[in-house]
Amino acid sequence: MRLRITLAVGVSVLLSLVLTIQSNAQWVQTNGPYGGFVRSFAASGSNLFAGTGGGGVFLSTNNGTTWSAVNSGLTNSYVYSLAVDGTNLFAGTRGGVFLSSNTGTSWKEVDSGFTDNWVHAIVVSGTHVFVGTGAGGVYLSTNDGSSWTVADSGLPYEQVFSLIVNGRNLFAGTYGRGVYISTDDGSTWNAANAGLTDAGIYSLTVSGSTLFAGIQGGGVYISSDNGGSWTPANSGITKEWVYSLAASGTTLFAGTDRHGIFRSTDEGTSWTAADSGLTNLYVYALFASGTNLFAGTEYGGVFLSTNNGITWAAVNSGLTNSAVLCFALCDKKLFAGTLDGLFLSQNNGITWTPIQSELKHSQIYSLVVNGATVYAGTNGDGLFRSSDNGSNWTAANSGLTTSIIGSLAMAGGNVFAGTDNGVFRSTNMGTTWAAADSGLLSPFIASFGVIDTVLFAGTDGNGVYLSTNYGSTWSDVNSGFWAPYIYSITSIGTDLFVGGNGSGVYRSTNYGSNWAFANSGITNKSVWSLAVSGKTLFAGTGAGGVFLSSNMGTSWTTVNSGMLNSSVISLIADDTMLFAGTSSSGVFRRSLSEMITGISKTSNERQGSFQLDQNYPNPFNPSTTIRYALPSRSFVRLSVFNTLGQLVATLVNEIQDAGSHDVRFDGIGLASGVYFYRLRAGDYVASKRLTLIR
């Protein structure tokens, strides 16, 4: 089964909210969600630094209680290694070495002379700074990074993943050739591999005079003679990929790839699990600072132990380094699904709160809302449901044959779950499920879309499928276009748009019978997310940021000012704001009025003529907003009818002043289907169609 982070996009559910939000001049990074991929640590006095995979460098001055980004001038946000030399802080990134001499306040690139800028390891020995690279071996600087020279004579392999100093001895752990030692500051190297059965060395540490190596698939090995010979030291530790090692006094810790942390109090002779409270078991970095031990995890952020690893607690406040896979809006609440749980903001991202329930630390792949009910699909933990706007959650998996829920949708009063084992449908709000995938040739459903009563499914490998009977049967609608991996689907009226991996955006005006490219101006064709505001279409891409089209996909322009992360996995819009979930920098927001000409006009700006706009969102569930404009003071009657012409609701029946007016229509209690709204103002009469889905 193929799983990709990009499959977690699911479906963007656009619900209308009437909010008053301050306009921003560009994209603004919100204060969360917290967590992320922490690759490295370093400390200088009371300053603790964390290097992340996509979020740059963060600083904590209170032992991890709070964090703040310190990235000015750091042009690459993937920080694999950190080292301190007096007042100098070095960061090894995917794009070279950077130096800060002011506690991370500002950075400058210092890698002149490098032939490979993928820096995995940094170590300081006196006046010497050494770096290990992904394909260029070891480099040395004796002038704080102003210049570098190659220092790998005798080192036969150029992938150096770890470096450590023990007295006058410098050790390099390589990928494929084991451990090498230099006793002359890197001028020459010799193999130090006797007894090593696996040559992939991911981590090195020293405790007293003993050297420890973390091995690819081989656990921990120990050497008491400076690498002259090695013996396995794995009693009690599963033979794992050991990504990180740290020594705290006489206690040794090993971080593994999927089984958390192990501890040894007898120099590696025996090990016991030491991960109580550690909710993410992929541990890429370990760091001891006094009596504090820090663990950097994959997607779970930073954990702290103050009792020698007996218990752990997350310390991520302000560490905005999350991959945000999906969104939902429900009753003025913005939910963000990440690789480490579900987060909630009730103030447009100013603050975020992790959902402390059964969903805690689950990988949230998909979200959908129906009234006050929120559904969350996870990667491996199944489906969860909340009937009180996200306050409480319960598992809702009866009838599901898989626990991987890649996408969710509402249509015709049914809930649909796209999984790695086809489509499932619930007719009772998720209480029970049954397979609904007759005719589907692809097992993994990455996205859903709905137009009126027609349901579309985007698959991982077989394009788009259509169902006109709420999932009872499906047929492919791929004639004339090649886009097998469909990660996002949305619509404007009856125009259908799909985004895929490498294929960009396609548009169909006839329910998928025919397709046309809609990519002009999109420079990155990996479209992970789509969102709609009125008749404006937004596309989030894998490496090109956000694009906007105001002409139904005919042409696109970038809207990336202020966007610090070009990988946009998820998008959602309310009446005034567009939110973007990135691959490693949390959530960004931007005012729609800045990007869309004419949105949120004042009453004086729209006094030239009568005007009735299309409701937004459409389709909607359970509420939508209808906007209209009056050129002069008029008696206004705004009504809603069903398809039989029967009056459903009278929304306005009064004299109103000239200008722009917004009216909210709530469809609670109404059946799914097509309705019409009609505006009478003076001699002006106009009608438009709206669609309620459940």
Secondary structure, DSSP 8 states (H G I E B T S, - for coil): ----GGGGG---------------SS-EE-S----B-EEEEEEETTEEEEEEBSS-EEEESSTTSS-EE--TT----BEEEEEEETTEEEEEETTEEEEESSTTSS-EE--TT-S---EEEEEEETTEEEEEESSS-EEEESSTTSS-EE--TT-----EEEEEEETTEEEEEEBSS-EEEESSTTSS-EE--TT-S--BEEEEEEETTEEEEEETTTEEEEESSTTS--EE--TTS-S--EEEEEEETTEEEEEESSS-EEEESSTTS--EE--BT-----EEEEEEETTEEEEEESSB-EEEESSTTSB-EE--TT-----EEEEEEETTEEEEEETTEEEEESSTTSS-EE--STTTT--EEEEEEETTEEEEEEBSS-EEEESSTTSS-EE--TT-S-SBEEEEEEETTEEEEEETTEEEEESSTTSS-EE--TT---S-EEEEEEETTEEEEEEBSS-EEEESSTTSS-EE--TT----BEEEEEEETTEEEEEETTTEEEEESSTTSS-EE--TT-S---EEEEEEETTEEEEEESSS-EEEESSTTS--EE--TT-----EEEEEE-SSEEEEEESSS-EEEEEHHHHSTTTT--GGGG-SS-EE---BSSSBSSEEEEEEEESS-EEEEEEEEETTS-EEEEEEEEEE-SEEEEEEEE-TT--SEEEEEEEEETTEEEEEEEEE--
